[in-house]
Amino acid sequence: MKKAIRMLAVLAVTVCIFALAGCSDEEVDSLTRVKDKGEISFAMSGGYPPFNFYNDSNELVGFDVDVAREVATRIGVELKPVTTEWSGIIEGLRSGAYDGILGSMAVTEQRLEVVNFSTPYYYSGAQMIIKKGSPYTAPADLKGKTIGVVTGTTFAKDAEKLGAGDIKLYKDDTHTLTELDSGVVDGVITDRVVGVNAKNSGKFDISLLGMPLRGEDIAVAFRQGDDTLLQEVNKVLNAMHEDGTLSEFSRKWLNTDVTVK
């Protein structure tokens, strides 16, 4: 009997130890985790100029990169940028591969089911792009045609709504626009600013067709439950809106201010 009581006592102590260990893990919230590491990792595709891309010196640069670095600085940590395939970027976040996604991700109801979003740091729209000299006069003219979009973006739904005959998926917009230039696809749907930048670069013989198909709020994505980190980033982004830092970065990279709705 005494032996049984001693065993129960040991078991009870063991349960308490594990319970306390679990409690201590929960107390290390997301903001503390980032500050203890001394760095914050933000994911992006690395193939989305002028927002995030590798320049001729193989340096990751762009509007998103500047925003991410400034957010990290204001939190008091170093930036650790991560480039990854867009098609799996949300699953990477949910698995803990990085702390957030700061790579021009649009807020959608579907995404809100699995991640949380910060306050928007810029606003944009879905734009139809065609090869210069094409006979189309409006996006609706591409009904039944072949439209290229980047895998995992919201633009595939725009192509569906237009009644595209075929929707081709690509790794990034360098590929979509190259395919448009070579005549593999009849049109491309992407961010309007990306289209303007590509047109002005002189690398592609393209035109923007009509007005944006719709507007988008662009924000930073976080894992559900990382509330303290989300709240801190919201404070930082609101301050960057108010002091003009976001507008400055926007004009630097985009030659326009996309931070005001």
C-alpha positions in Angstrom: 0.0 0.0 0.0 2.8 2.4 1.0 4.6 1.6 -2.2 1.5 2.3 -4.3 1.1 5.7 -2.5 4.8 6.6 -3.2 4.3 5.7 -6.9 1.2 7.9 -7.1 3.1 10.7 -5.4 6.0 10.4 -7.9 3.5 10.3 -10.8 1.7 13.5 -9.5 5.1 15.3 -9.2 6.0 14.3 -12.8 2.7 15.5 -14.2 3.2 18.8 -12.4 6.7 19.2 -13.8 5.4 18.6 -17.4 2.5 20.9 -16.8 4.8 23.7 -15.6 7.1 23.1 -18.5 4.2 23.5 -20.9 3.1 26.7 -19.1 6.6 28.2 -19.4 6.7 27.4 -23.2 3.4 29.2 -23.6 4.7 32.2 -21.7 7.4 32.8 -24.4 5.1 34.7 -26.8 5.8 35.4 -30.4 7.3 38.9 -29.8 9.6 37.6 -27.0 10.6 34.8 -29.3 11.7 37.2 -32.0 13.5 39.5 -29.6 15.3 36.6 -27.9 16.6 35.4 -31.3 17.6 38.9 -32.2 16.2 38.6 -35.7 12.9 38.4 -37.5 12.5 36.3 -40.7 10.1 37.5 -43.4 9.4 35.4 -46.5 8.9 36.6 -50.0 9.3 35.1 -53.5 12.4 37.0 -54.6 11.0 37.2 -58.2 8.5 40.1 -58.0 10.2 43.3 -59.2 10.0 46.1 -58.1 8.7 44.7 -54.8 11.2 42.0 -54.1 13.8 40.7 -56.5 17.5 39.9 -57.0 19.4 42.7 -58.8 22.4 42.3 -61.1 24.7 41.9 -58.1 22.5 39.1 -56.8 21.3 41.2 -53.9 17.7 40.9 -52.7 16.2 44.4 -53.0 12.9 46.2 -53.6 10.0 47.9 -51.8 9.1 44.9 -49.7 12.7 44.4 -48.7 13.1 48.0 -47.5 9.8 47.8 -45.6 10.9 44.5 -43.9 14.2 45.9 -42.9 12.7 49.0 -41.4 10.1 46.9 -39.5 12.9 44.8 -38.1 14.9 47.9 -37.1 12.0 49.5 -35.3 11.4 46.3 -33.4 15.0 46.2 -32.4 16.2 43.1 -34.3 18.0 42.1 -37.5 16.1 41.2 -40.7 16.5 37.7 -42.0 14.9 37.6 -45.4 13.8 34.3 -46.8 13.0 33.6 -50.5 10.7 30.7 -51.3 8.2 29.4 -53.9 5.0 31.5 -53.7 2.9 28.4 -54.1 4.0 27.0 -50.7 4.7 30.2 -48.9 1.7 30.0 -46.5 2.4 26.4 -45.6 6.0 27.4 -44.8 4.7 30.1 -42.4 2.3 27.7 -40.7 5.1 25.1 -40.2 7.3 27.7 -38.5 9.9 28.1 -41.3 9.8 31.9 -40.8 8.1 34.5 -38.6 5.9 36.2 -41.3 5.3 36.8 -45.0 6.2 40.3 -46.1 6.1 39.8 -49.9 3.1 41.7 -51.4 0.5 39.3 -50.2 -3.1 40.3 -50.7 -5.6 39.9 -47.9 -8.4 37.5 -48.8 -11.2 35.7 -47.0 -9.6 32.3 -47.9 -6.2 33.3 -46.5 -7.8 34.7 -43.3 -9.0 31.2 -42.5 -5.4 30.0 -42.0 -3.3 33.1 -41.2 -3.7 36.5 -39.6 -2.9 39.8 -41.4 -1.4 43.1 -40.3 -2.8 46.5 -41.2 -2.2 47.0 -44.9 1.2 48.6 -45.8 0.1 49.4 -49.4 -2.8 49.1 -51.8 -2.9 47.9 -55.3 -5.0 46.2 -58.0 -5.2 43.3 -60.4 -4.2 44.4 -63.9 -4.6 42.7 -67.3 -1.4 43.0 -69.5 -1.2 42.2 -73.1 1.4 42.1 -75.8 1.8 45.5 -77.5 -0.1 45.6 -80.7 -2.7 43.0 -79.7 -6.2 43.5 -81.0 -7.9 43.5 -77.5 -9.6 46.7 -76.4 -10.9 45.6 -73.0 -10.1 42.7 -70.5 -13.4 41.1 -71.5 -12.0 40.5 -75.0 -9.8 37.8 -73.5 -12.7 35.5 -72.8 -11.7 32.0 -74.1 -8.1 33.0 -74.4 -5.0 31.8 -72.6 -4.0 33.8 -69.5 -0.9 33.5 -67.5 -0.6 34.1 -63.7 1.8 33.2 -60.9 0.9 30.1 -59.0 -0.7 30.7 -55.6 -1.8 34.3 -56.3 -5.3 35.7 -56.3 -5.1 36.5 -60.0 -6.2 33.0 -61.1 -9.7 33.8 -59.8 -9.7 37.0 -62.0 -8.8 34.9 -65.0 -11.6 32.5 -64.2 -14.1 35.4 -63.9 -13.1 36.6 -67.3 -13.9 33.2 -68.7 -10.3 32.3 -69.8 -10.1 29.3 -72.0 -6.8 28.2 -70.3 -5.0 29.5 -67.3 -1.3 28.8 -67.3 0.6 28.9 -63.9 4.1 30.2 -63.5 6.8 30.5 -60.8 7.0 34.4 -61.0 6.1 37.3 -63.3 9.5 37.2 -65.1 8.1 33.9 -66.5 4.6 35.1 -67.2 5.7 38.2 -69.0 8.4 36.3 -71.0 5.7 33.9 -72.1 3.4 36.8 -73.0 6.2 38.4 -75.0 6.8 35.2 -76.9 3.1 34.6 -77.6 2.6 31.5 -75.5 -0.2 33.3 -73.5 -2.6 36.0 -74.8 -2.6 38.0 -71.5 -1.2 38.1 -68.0 -2.9 39.2 -64.9 -0.6 40.6 -62.1 -0.2 43.6 -59.8 -0.7 46.9 -61.7 2.6 48.4 -60.4 4.4 45.2 -61.5 3.0 45.8 -64.9 3.9 49.4 -65.1 7.4 48.6 -63.9 7.8 45.9 -66.5 6.6 48.1 -69.3 8.9 51.0 -68.3 11.9 48.6 -68.0 12.0 48.1 -71.7 12.5 44.4 -71.3 9.0 43.5 -72.5 7.0 44.6 -75.4 3.7 44.9 -73.5 0.8 47.2 -72.7 -1.6 47.6 -69.8 -5.2 46.9 -70.8 -7.8 49.0 -69.2 -8.2 49.9 -65.5 -7.5 47.5 -62.7 -9.9 44.6 -62.4 -10.2 45.1 -58.7 -8.4 46.6 -55.7 -6.3 44.7 -53.1 -5.1 45.4 -49.6 -1.5 44.2 -49.2 -0.4 43.2 -45.7 2.0 41.1 -43.6 0.9 37.5 -42.8 1.5 35.8 -39.5 0.7 32.5 -37.9 -2.6 32.4 -36.0 -1.7 32.7 -32.3 1.3 35.0 -32.9 -0.7 37.9 -31.6 1.9 39.9 -29.7 4.2 39.9 -32.8 1.3 41.0 -35.0 0.3 43.8 -32.6 3.9 45.1 -32.5 4.2 45.0 -36.3 0.9 46.9 -36.5 2.3 49.6 -34.3 5.4 49.9 -36.4 3.4 50.0 -39.7 1.0 52.6 -38.4 4.0 54.7 -37.4 5.6 54.3 -40.8 2.3 55.4 -42.4 2.2 58.4 -40.2 5.8 59.6 -40.5 5.9 59.1 -44.3 8.4 56.3 -44.4 6.2 54.0 -46.4 5.4 56.7 -48.8 9.2 57.4 -49.2 9.9 53.7 -50.0 7.0 53.6 -52.4 8.2 56.6 -54.4 11.8 55.3 -54.4 10.8 51.9 -55.9 7.5 52.6 -57.7 7.7 56.2 -58.7 4.3 56.7 -57.1 2.7 56.5 -53.7 0.6 53.3 -53.3 0.4 53.5 -49.5 -2.7 55.7 -49.5 -6.0 54.0 -50.4 
